[in-house]
Amino acid sequence: MLRALALAALLGLGTCQAGKAPDAPLTGPARVEADRKACEKRGGNFAPGGRSQALYCFVVPKDAGRQCTKSTQCSSACLAFGTCAPVAPLLGCHEIRNAAGVIVTQCID
């Protein structure tokens, strides 16, 4: 039994790469640049938004402008006047239709 554990430990060590530290998560300007590139690759616009002016990836949903009667019919939000939101995320306060179709005020940011 002891031999089996020792062999398993040695085999496990063989999968390690000597001298290579694990990749550290990106932070600061490198993180912002990586997020910008990922956003643009998705067809989004990486820009400040909301009251905080934080950076967001704004995208036009595939169902933007489509008729809706409740939020579950849209990938982002069903606006009170019955169309899917033209952008996601939808920052600020807006009248939207919830999952039951009831008009409510939604504030984000």
C-alpha positions in Angstrom: 0.0 0.0 0.0 2.8 2.4 0.9 4.6 1.6 -2.4 1.4 2.4 -4.3 1.1 5.8 -2.6 4.7 6.6 -3.3 4.3 5.7 -7.0 1.2 7.8 -7.3 3.0 10.8 -5.7 5.9 10.4 -8.1 3.6 10.1 -11.1 1.8 13.2 -10.0 5.1 15.2 -9.8 5.8 14.3 -13.4 2.9 16.5 -14.6 4.4 19.6 -13.0 6.4 22.0 -15.1 9.6 22.9 -13.3 10.3 26.6 -13.0 6.9 27.9 -14.3 4.8 29.8 -11.9 1.0 29.8 -12.4 -0.4 32.6 -14.5 -1.4 35.5 -12.3 -4.7 37.2 -13.0 -4.5 40.4 -15.0 -4.9 43.7 -13.1 -4.8 47.4 -13.8 -4.2 48.6 -17.3 -3.4 45.1 -18.6 -6.9 43.9 -17.4 -8.6 46.9 -18.9 -6.9 46.2 -22.3 -7.8 42.5 -22.1 -11.5 43.4 -21.3 -11.6 45.9 -24.2 -10.2 43.4 -26.7 -12.7 40.7 -25.5 -15.6 43.2 -25.8 -14.6 44.3 -29.3 -14.2 40.7 -30.4 -17.9 40.2 -29.4 -18.9 43.2 -31.4 -19.3 45.5 -28.4 -18.4 49.0 -27.6 -16.1 49.3 -24.6 -16.9 52.6 -23.0 -17.7 54.4 -19.8 -21.3 54.4 -18.7 -23.8 55.2 -15.9 -23.3 57.6 -13.1 -20.0 56.0 -12.1 -18.6 56.2 -15.6 -17.2 52.7 -15.0 -16.2 50.8 -18.2 -18.8 48.5 -19.7 -19.1 46.4 -22.8 -22.2 47.7 -24.6 -23.6 45.3 -27.1 -26.6 45.5 -29.4 -28.7 42.4 -28.6 -29.7 40.2 -31.5 -33.4 40.8 -30.5 -33.1 44.6 -30.2 -36.3 46.3 -31.3 -38.3 43.0 -31.5 -41.9 43.2 -30.2 -42.3 41.8 -26.7 -44.9 41.7 -23.9 -42.7 40.4 -21.0 -39.0 40.3 -20.1 -38.5 36.6 -20.8 -39.0 37.3 -24.5 -35.8 39.4 -24.7 -32.2 38.7 -24.0 -31.8 42.0 -22.1 -35.1 43.8 -21.2 -38.5 44.3 -22.6 -39.2 48.1 -22.6 -42.6 49.3 -21.4 -43.6 50.3 -24.9 -43.2 46.7 -26.0 -39.8 46.3 -27.7 -36.6 44.6 -26.6 -33.9 47.0 -25.4 -31.6 48.4 -28.0 -28.5 47.9 -25.9 -27.2 45.8 -23.0 -26.5 46.5 -20.3 -29.4 48.9 -20.0 -28.0 51.5 -17.6 -30.1 54.1 -15.8 -33.7 54.0 -14.8 -36.2 52.6 -17.4 -39.8 51.5 -17.4 -39.7 47.8 -18.4 -42.0 44.8 -18.5 -41.1 42.1 -15.9 -41.4 38.4 -16.4 -45.2 38.6 -15.8 -45.6 41.5 -18.2 -46.2 44.1 -15.5 -44.6 47.5 -16.1 -42.0 48.3 -13.4 -39.2 50.8 -13.0 -35.7 49.2 -13.2 -32.6 51.2 -12.2 -29.1 49.8 -12.9 -25.9 51.6 -11.9 
